[in-house]
């Protein structure tokens, strides 16, 4: 994820700002979760080709070699994929010391011999500086740690009015995917 994608938070920030006092800077937090469940239509253990089907249609793909429990997957099993994304942003207080940027990831899988399952997560933390504010057009330009500039359209003027050039915006984003294969209960 790059700051360009994260910069959109400022646009949303205006729609969902949480402020207790007029002088308080806007902040934002949101979580979105999407779940898709499909039925295993076919599994070819030799070629590692898997066909899944649900109300949206059918898809066939080659299972990655890292899926170590493919032998446990059978036609009729259910594959559930759950994607969770979260985004938080806040304007830092003057002089508040925080790291400039960091990125990390996590991977996990089911123990050998169980149904296939896995978890992958990526986390990005970045501090951007407000480089310019066009109050008339409600455009806030963020400058990332590498010097890249990202103009963002804000939604509410009252929140733009609380921002100042030079303010630092802390942005924290996570994206996690969990996939699990289960045998349906009869």
Secondary structure in CASP SS format (residue, H / E / C, confidence):
PFRMAT SS
TARGET T0000
AUTHOR 0000-0000-0000
METHOD secondary structure of the structure
MODEL  1
X C 1.00
X C 1.00
X H 1.00
X H 1.00
X H 1.00
X H 1.00
X H 1.00
X C 1.00
X H 1.00
X H 1.00
X H 1.00
X H 1.00
X H 1.00
X H 1.00
X H 1.00
X C 1.00
X C 1.00
X C 1.00
X C 1.00
X C 1.00
X C 1.00
X C 1.00
X C 1.00
X C 1.00
X C 1.00
X C 1.00
X E 1.00
X E 1.00
X E 1.00
X E 1.00
X E 1.00
X E 1.00
X E 1.00
X E 1.00
X E 1.00
X E 1.00
X E 1.00
X E 1.00
X E 1.00
X E 1.00
X E 1.00
X E 1.00
X E 1.00
X E 1.00
X C 1.00
X C 1.00
X C 1.00
X C 1.00
X E 1.00
X E 1.00
X E 1.00
X E 1.00
X E 1.00
X E 1.00
X C 1.00
X C 1.00
X E 1.00
X E 1.00
X E 1.00
X E 1.00
X E 1.00
X E 1.00
X C 1.00
X C 1.00
X C 1.00
X C 1.00
X C 1.00
X C 1.00
X C 1.00
X H 1.00
X H 1.00
X H 1.00
X C 1.00
X C 1.00
X C 1.00
X C 1.00
X C 1.00
X E 1.00
X E 1.00
X E 1.00
X E 1.00
X E 1.00
X E 1.00
X E 1.00
X E 1.00
X E 1.00
X E 1.00
X E 1.00
X E 1.00
X E 1.00
X E 1.00
X C 1.00
X C 1.00
X C 1.00
X C 1.00
X C 1.00
X C 1.00
X C 1.00
X C 1.00
X C 1.00
X E 1.00
X E 1.00
X E 1.00
X E 1.00
X E 1.00
X E 1.00
X E 1.00
X E 1.00
X E 1.00
X C 1.00
X C 1.00
X C 1.00
X C 1.00
X C 1.00
X C 1.00
X C 1.00
X E 1.00
X E 1.00
X E 1.00
X E 1.00
X E 1.00
X E 1.00
X E 1.00
X E 1.00
X E 1.00
X E 1.00
X E 1.00
X E 1.00
X E 1.00
X E 1.00
X E 1.00
X E 1.00
X E 1.00
X E 1.00
X C 1.00
X C 1.00
X C 1.00
X C 1.00
X E 1.00
X E 1.00
X E 1.00
X E 1.00
X E 1.00
X C 1.00
X C 1.00
X C 1.00
X C 1.00
X C 1.00
X E 1.00
X E 1.00
X E 1.00
X E 1.00
X E 1.00
X C 1.00
X C 1.00
X C 1.00
X H 1.00
X H 1.00
X H 1.00
X H 1.00
X C 1.00
X C 1.00
X C 1.00
X C 1.00
X C 1.00
X C 1.00
X C 1.00
X E 1.00
X E 1.00
X E 1.00
X E 1.00
X E 1.00
X E 1.00
X E 1.00
X E 1.00
X E 1.00
X E 1.00
X E 1.00
X E 1.00
X E 1.00
X E 1.00
X E 1.00
X C 1.00
X C 1.00
X C 1.00
X C 1.00
END
